[in-house]
């Protein structure tokens, strides 16, 4: 158990846990067996491998705000939406990291060079499509003019009021609002989640790791759930490529707590592990770490065998509780549909 709190601290700081990838408590094979036991047909290919442009799609979106509170926008060149405006966005390519894709898309579509500063939001449609919304700062280049139009975009410009533009889709309105709130909070030194960028660790599969917190009624001390299926570790499951993350979370929680699932709240993302592994060794997986709080006292929560509660120090407990507030984790939004490339 000595490494549990150390790994929690790493994840709270947006870094990766020091745990082997074979510490998986609920694999796709396990999920198939659970379905069969209930008389259902298995729906997950147990040998699923995440491969960009084949079995998974990762999209980056850049929200860059200048000192005048203007948003960097690009005008679409694609025939399906030519002339309409959108945030710089596009697919992560094979042999490319999320960070490299951010830089490439901003440069191709706006003519500017930029560095990502933090993850603002993670969106998912089913378990195999993800959009990573990142804030960033311009570091150089010159903004693309209409005379420089190409297949990537017609032009780019700084815009204060998005209602002045014909937008490709209205989904970016809430994203821009969230980004502006983040910038305002930072400038006023109010509480927000720390800067979070993908940690450079390669994953062979799609994983969801959970930090599940509950308080003991007798002393109000904070405990986190620990799996003891192998060496003690934080609960982690394989993400079903065809199910929403909401459904995956519910099924995994049921595996740990049983059918009488306690009332709980997923707060948001604490860490994102991703780094491409150059071909021929394929490794386009990722690991999302999600903070979850159980509303009932832990004395009233039943657990399935091989899971237990671990009491964290008062210092770590204080940090965990503070991260449950508004804007203190990166939002995870589950959407019904996805754009073909952004």
N, C-alpha and C positions, 0 to 999 in steps of 0.2 A: 504493500500500500504506500510505501514511502515516495513513489514517483507520482502518485495521483495529484497531489497538490501542486507539485512542480509543473506538471503538464497543464493543469488548470490555469496557473499563472501565465505560462507561455501563450495559451490560447486567448486569455484575456488581453494580452498585449499584441494580438494579431499574428502571432507566430504559430508554428506547427508543433503538435505534440510529438514527443519522442517515443513513439510506439510503432512496432512493426505493422505492416499492412495486413498480415495474416491474422491480426486480432479483429476478426469480423464476427459479430454475434448473430447476424441474420442475413445470410447469403441469399442469392437468387435461388439456389438449390433448396435452402431451408424454406423460402417463401413458396416454392412449388409444392413442397411436402405439406406445408400448412394448408394450402388450397386443396390438395388431394384429400387430406383428412376431413375436410368439410364437404366432400363430394363435388368439388369444383375442378374444372380442367386447369392444369398448370398453364400459366400465361407468360412466364419469364424464361427466356432462353438461358439456361444455367451457365453457358459458356460465353455470354455476352461480353464483347470487348469494345470499349469506346474508341472509335476511330473517327477523326474529323472528316467531314464531307462524305462519310459512309453511314455511321451509326449514331453520331452525335453532332450537334451544331452549337457552337459557342459564338456569341455576338458581343462585340464591344460597342459601347456608346459613350461619346465624350460630351461632357457638360463643362464648358470653359467660360468663365465670367470675368470680364475685365474690371478695371477700377471704376468704370462708369456704371457698373451693374448691367452691362450689355452682354447678351448671349452670342456666342459664335455659332452661326448658322450656315448651312450650305444649301445650294439650289440643285435639285435632282436633275440628272441627265438621262436616267433610264426612261425608256419609252412609256412604261406603265405609269409613271408619275412625273414626267418631264415638266420642269418649271415650278414644281412645288418645293416647299422648303422643309428641312428636317435638321436634326442634330447630326453631326458627323458620326457615322456608325457603319458597321460592316462585320462580316464573318472573320473569325480567327482562322487562319490558313494552317494546313499541315506543317509541322516543324516550326511553329510560331507560338510564342507565349502570349498571354493576355496583354501583358505590358507592351510587347513589341507590336501587337496588332493595334493597340491604342495609338501608338506613335505613327504607324503607317497610315491608318485611316484618316487621322487628322491632317497629315501632310498631303495625302492624295486628294482629299476633298476640299481643303481650305488653303493649301499652300504654306501653312504655318507649321513650325516644329513645336512640339509640346511634350511635357512630362506629366504623367499621371501623379496626382497627389493623394488620392484616397478613393476607395470604393464607396459609392453612394447608395447603391441598390443592387440587389440580385433579383432577376426575374426568371421564372421557369414555366415552361409549358410542357406538360408530361415530364418524364425524368430524363429526357435526352436533348432538350433544347434549353439553353440558358443565355440570358443577356446580362452582361456585366456593365453597369453604368458607373463611369469613373469621372471624378472631377480632375481638373488639371490646370496647368499654367503654360502659357506661350513662352517659348524660349528663343524664337527666331523665325526667320522666313518672312515672306510678304504675302498678304492676303490675295487669294485668287481673284482675278478680274474677269469680266465677261469675255475679254479677248483671249483669255487662257483656258476657255472651256474645253473639256475633253470628256471621255467616257465616264470619268469618275464623278464629275460635277460640272455645272455650268458656271458657277461663281460662288463666292462666300462673302459674308459681311457680318458686322456686329449689329445686333438688333436689341432694342430695349423692350418693345412691346410686341409679343408674338402675334397678337391679333391683327397686326398690320400686314401679316403675310398669309399667303395661301399655303396651309400646312399639308404635308403628305398624310399625316395622321395626328389625331388629337391626343394620342397617348403620351406625348412628350410634355404636355402642359403640366401635369402633376409632377413629372420628373424635374422640370425646370423650377417649379415652386419649391420642391424639396431641396434642390441644390441652392437656391437663393436663401432658404432658411438656414441651411448648413453654413453658408458663407457669413450670414448675419450673426449667427451664434458664435462662430469662431472670432469674428472681429470684436464682438462685445465680451469675449472670454467667458461665455456662458457654457453650461455643460452640453457636450455633444459626444458622440463616440470618437475614440482616438482615430488618427489616420490609420487606415487599413488597406494594405495592398496584398495581392496574392503572394504567398510564400513560395519560394522556388523549390518545390518538392514534386517529383513525378509520382503519379498514382496510376496503377494499372487498371483500376476500375473506378466506378462512380460510388462515392461513399458519403453517408450522412452520419456525422458524429454528434452526440448530444451531451450537453452539460445540464443535467436535470437536478434542480434544487428543491429542497423541502425543509421546513423547520420542525424541530422537535417541540412538542407542546409543553413539556415540563420545564425546559430551560431556554426555549426560543433560539437555540443554536442552529446554524445552517449546516445541512448535510447535502452531499451530492451522491447520486446513484453511481455505483461501480459494478462492472461486470467481473465475475470471477471465473468465467468459462475457460480461460487459459490463465496467464498471469493477470493480476488485477489491472484493469484498464477502464477508460471511459467507454460507455456503450457506443457501438458503431455498427451500422448496417449498410448493405449494398443497396443502391438506389435502383428500383425497378425502372427500366427505360420507357415503359409504356404507361406508367401511373403518375399522377400528380404528387408533388412532395407532401401535400396535405394527407393524401391517402397512405403514402409510405410512412409518414410519421405516425399516423394512427395505428397502422398494423404493427409497427415496431413497438410502440408503447404498449399495445395489447400483449405482445410477446413477453414484455417485462412485467406488466402489472396484472395481466389476466383480463377476462371479459369485462369485469367491473372496473373500467378505466376511471381513475380519479380525475376530477376537473383540473385542467392544466392550461398553461398559456405559453405558446412559443413567442419569444420576444424578438428574435432576429439573429443575424449572422455575427459571430464573433471572429471567425477566421476562415480563410479560403486557401486551401492548398492546391496549387496547380503549377506544373511546368512540363513542357513538351519533352519527349525523349526522341531524339533524332532517329529516323528510320535507319536500318530495318527493324530495330526494336521498337514496337509500337506501345506507346503509353500516353494516351490522350485523356486519362481519367482526371478526377478531381476529388477533393474532400471539403464539404461544407460543415462547419461546426456551428450548431444552433443552441442558443440558450433557452431553456424551458423551465418554468416554475410550476410546482404542484401547489394547488390552492389549499389542500387539506393538510393537517399535521401529519408528519410521517408515521406516527403511531396508528393512524387510521387508514394507512395505505398498505394494501397487500402486495406482495412481490412474488414472482415466480422464482423457483429455485435458481441458484447461481448468480443472483443479484443481491446487493446489500447496500446499506447507507454508510457513507464515510463522512465524519464530522471534520469540517475544515477549520482552519484557524480563524480567530476573530478578524484579523487583517484581511484575509482572502474573502471571508464572509461579507465584510463591508464593501469590498470591490464588487462582488457578485450582485449584491442588493442594489448598488448604485447603477449597475449596468441594466437593471430591469426598468429604469425610467424611460420616458419618452426621448427619442433621438439618441439613445445610449447604445444601440446596436444598429447594424446595417439592416434595413428592411429587406425581407424576403417576400416577394410578391409572386403568387401563383396565378398565371393568366391562362385563359382558355385556348387562345390561338396565338400563333406567332407569325411575324412577317417573314417572308422568304429569305431576306438577307439582313434585316435590322429589326 
